Amino acid sequence: MVFKSITTIAKSIVKRNDATKRLVLRVYNQYQGRKAKKELYLRIKNIDFDEYIDTSNKPDLNVIILTVDCLRYLNLSFTGYQRETTPFMDSLKAKFRAVSAAPWTYPSVASILTGLYPHNHNAYIHSKIKNFDTLKAFKPIKKSVLTLPEILFAFGYEIYFGTAIDVASYPLKSRVVPKLYLGDTPAEELLNDLRKWISKRKNSFFAYLQLGDVHEPIVPPEKFRNYFGQVENIPNIERWDFRRPEEQKGKEFEKYRRNRMLLYDNTLRYVDYAIERLYAFLEDSGLLDSTILLITADHGEEFWEHAELEAENFYDPRGYYGVGHGHNVFNEIIEVPILFDGAIKKKGDFTENRVSSVDIMPTVLDLLGVSHSLTFDGQNVFEVKNKKRPLLSEAAGYGYEKKALIMGRYKLLYAPDDGVQWLFDLKKDPSEQHPIKDREVTSVFVDKLNKMLKEDEKRRLINALRKVRI
């Protein structure tokens, strides 16, 4: 399946005319909306939901999932970060340190909304050498896999799906009617549109919204651009520069890196402010106590923390190392928050014991009281008993496949085509700078990983033999 980025097309056609870009996108949304509705209803019509869920007991709580693209867990101020970037998110009822199921948007969003790892939902790049920029070898979510919005649609929920990062909508083709925004659209505009939509609802609703503010290009409103300090006027500061190893040295590089992180933090403070306004709207509208509010991220972002290790040990077809996301599974890329507020009775501030983004869907269904026979890779985050259960992140967007398996304090980074089979002791080496390369030690974790994958393959084969189809 080959996808074309409407944002890229719009920008190439009307590169310097913002009003025209928005007009093109509005027309595109209307056209694609009609097409998406037809595809959605055709798929829904052929699903026997009673085979998978008990539709006789209808939930009545609303659900809002806000996904902040590129949100690094360690840059949230409740983690002890040096800047108070997220005073509002710090105040929420339940906060979890999570591992994203994938290091980039396409497979990660699919995992959030299916409760499955990429190798089980199938939405990732199916090629040996991966390069997201070419948009080749993309595969969709398996037809037999139900998503959270589809299930809630079966209960009569009204569904909203909006995103400033258009690739977030790709795996949901024929499963939602997406509303796309340009990548530099500020959070307040997306959240204002969501508020207007909510105000018109008469039934229970499910809303998924993906914010793109801390994803490049980073262009916060002027009043937040210099919030924690003035960002110097440096070329390409809103995107990425110094991406190649030979460039990553010297005073100019250090100045760029310092300012790039400052711009990220200033923008994160704006995102926190914008989300707080949505929260106030829910309170003022009397909706907060009847709405599950969940805030998370599809992945984090790297700011050169592992540039040297990556350049020496991993292949990237672009020749870039240490910046952005999708290229590796170090913790700054795969650690994300899962935050809850609103209609939840339980509280939790579990910043040490990690959970997973595949836990989101089963947790939401449990909070809604939905009875089902679905199988998930995740579980209810409020009921996790095994604090050392294996957590997986996989499906890289660039280079050879890379997988991370985290079990308590230990983390395996496995990229056999790069010749990498490393173990990190996250308690002694939380920044993952000193990999244990002893094969006798690492092979124990590789065996565990391979056993997990083989068990999942066996389960998929059994389901296929039973001809479980949607």
KAKAJO-V873162 format. One record per backbone hydrogen bond with DSSP energy under -0.5 kcal/mol. CO is the residue of the C=O (numbers start at 1). NH is the residue of the N-H. If there is no record, write none. Layout:
co = <CO & CO>
nh = <NH & NH>
//
This chain:
co = <1 & 4 & 5 & 6 & 7 & 8 & 9 & 10 & 14 & 16 & 17 & 18 & 19 & 20 & 21 & 22 & 23 & 24 & 25 & 26 & 27 & 28 & 29 & 30 & 31 & 32 & 33 & 34 & 35 & 36 & 37 & 38 & 39 & 40 & 41 & 42 & 43 & 44 & 46 & 47 & 48 & 49 & 49 & 52 & 53 & 54 & 56 & 62 & 63 & 64 & 64 & 65 & 65 & 66 & 66 & 67 & 67 & 68 & 70 & 72 & 73 & 76 & 76 & 77 & 83 & 86 & 87 & 88 & 89 & 93 & 94 & 95 & 96 & 96 & 97 & 98 & 98 & 99 & 101 & 103 & 104 & 105 & 106 & 107 & 108 & 109 & 111 & 111 & 113 & 115 & 115 & 117 & 117 & 118 & 121 & 122 & 124 & 124 & 125 & 128 & 130 & 131 & 131 & 131 & 132 & 137 & 142 & 147 & 148 & 149 & 150 & 151 & 152 & 153 & 158 & 160 & 161 & 162 & 163 & 164 & 165 & 166 & 166 & 167 & 167 & 169 & 170 & 171 & 172 & 172 & 176 & 177 & 178 & 179 & 182 & 186 & 186 & 187 & 188 & 189 & 190 & 191 & 192 & 193 & 194 & 195 & 196 & 197 & 198 & 204 & 205 & 206 & 207 & 208 & 209 & 209 & 210 & 211 & 212 & 217 & 221 & 221 & 222 & 224 & 226 & 230 & 232 & 234 & 236 & 238 & 238 & 243 & 244 & 244 & 245 & 247 & 250 & 251 & 252 & 253 & 254 & 255 & 256 & 257 & 258 & 259 & 260 & 261 & 262 & 263 & 264 & 265 & 266 & 267 & 268 & 269 & 270 & 271 & 272 & 273 & 274 & 275 & 276 & 277 & 278 & 279 & 280 & 281 & 282 & 282 & 283 & 287 & 288 & 290 & 291 & 291 & 292 & 292 & 293 & 294 & 295 & 296 & 299 & 302 & 304 & 306 & 307 & 308 & 309 & 310 & 315 & 316 & 322 & 324 & 326 & 326 & 330 & 330 & 331 & 332 & 333 & 334 & 334 & 335 & 336 & 337 & 338 & 339 & 340 & 341 & 342 & 348 & 349 & 350 & 352 & 355 & 356 & 357 & 358 & 358 & 359 & 360 & 361 & 362 & 363 & 364 & 365 & 365 & 366 & 371 & 380 & 381 & 385 & 386 & 391 & 393 & 394 & 397 & 399 & 403 & 404 & 404 & 405 & 405 & 406 & 407 & 409 & 409 & 410 & 411 & 412 & 412 & 413 & 413 & 414 & 415 & 415 & 415 & 416 & 419 & 420 & 422 & 423 & 424 & 424 & 425 & 429 & 435 & 436 & 438 & 438 & 439 & 441 & 441 & 442 & 442 & 443 & 444 & 445 & 446 & 447 & 448 & 449 & 450 & 451 & 452 & 453 & 454 & 455 & 456 & 457 & 458 & 459 & 460 & 461 & 462 & 463 & 464 & 467>
nh = <138 & 6 & 9 & 10 & 11 & 12 & 13 & 14 & 17 & 18 & 21 & 22 & 23 & 24 & 25 & 26 & 27 & 28 & 29 & 30 & 31 & 32 & 33 & 34 & 35 & 36 & 37 & 38 & 39 & 40 & 41 & 42 & 43 & 44 & 45 & 46 & 46 & 47 & 48 & 49 & 51 & 52 & 53 & 373 & 55 & 57 & 58 & 292 & 207 & 66 & 294 & 67 & 209 & 68 & 296 & 69 & 211 & 71 & 72 & 75 & 76 & 79 & 81 & 80 & 85 & 90 & 91 & 91 & 92 & 348 & 340 & 350 & 98 & 338 & 355 & 100 & 336 & 357 & 394 & 326 & 108 & 109 & 110 & 111 & 112 & 113 & 114 & 115 & 148 & 377 & 378 & 120 & 121 & 122 & 142 & 124 & 126 & 139 & 127 & 130 & 399 & 134 & 135 & 136 & 135 & 126 & 145 & 151 & 152 & 153 & 154 & 155 & 157 & 156 & 206 & 208 & 179 & 210 & 181 & 166 & 168 & 169 & 170 & 170 & 171 & 172 & 173 & 141 & 175 & 176 & 178 & 161 & 180 & 163 & 185 & 189 & 190 & 191 & 192 & 193 & 194 & 195 & 196 & 197 & 198 & 199 & 200 & 200 & 201 & 158 & 63 & 160 & 65 & 162 & 67 & 211 & 164 & 69 & 215 & 219 & 224 & 225 & 226 & 227 & 229 & 232 & 234 & 237 & 239 & 217 & 218 & 321 & 247 & 248 & 248 & 249 & 254 & 255 & 256 & 257 & 258 & 259 & 260 & 261 & 262 & 263 & 264 & 265 & 266 & 267 & 268 & 269 & 270 & 271 & 272 & 273 & 274 & 275 & 276 & 277 & 278 & 279 & 280 & 281 & 282 & 283 & 284 & 285 & 287 & 288 & 286 & 290 & 291 & 62 & 293 & 343 & 64 & 294 & 341 & 66 & 339 & 68 & 71 & 324 & 307 & 310 & 311 & 312 & 313 & 314 & 400 & 319 & 304 & 302 & 397 & 398 & 333 & 334 & 335 & 301 & 300 & 100 & 336 & 73 & 98 & 297 & 96 & 295 & 94 & 293 & 344 & 95 & 351 & 97 & 354 & 99 & 359 & 360 & 362 & 378 & 363 & 364 & 365 & 366 & 367 & 368 & 369 & 370 & 369 & 54 & 383 & 384 & 387 & 389 & 406 & 404 & 103 & 132 & 130 & 414 & 393 & 406 & 407 & 412 & 391 & 410 & 426 & 427 & 407 & 424 & 405 & 414 & 415 & 422 & 403 & 418 & 419 & 420 & 419 & 421 & 415 & 413 & 436 & 411 & 426 & 429 & 432 & 437 & 423 & 441 & 442 & 443 & 444 & 445 & 445 & 446 & 447 & 448 & 449 & 450 & 451 & 452 & 453 & 454 & 455 & 456 & 457 & 458 & 459 & 460 & 461 & 462 & 463 & 464 & 465 & 466 & 468 & 467 & 469>
//
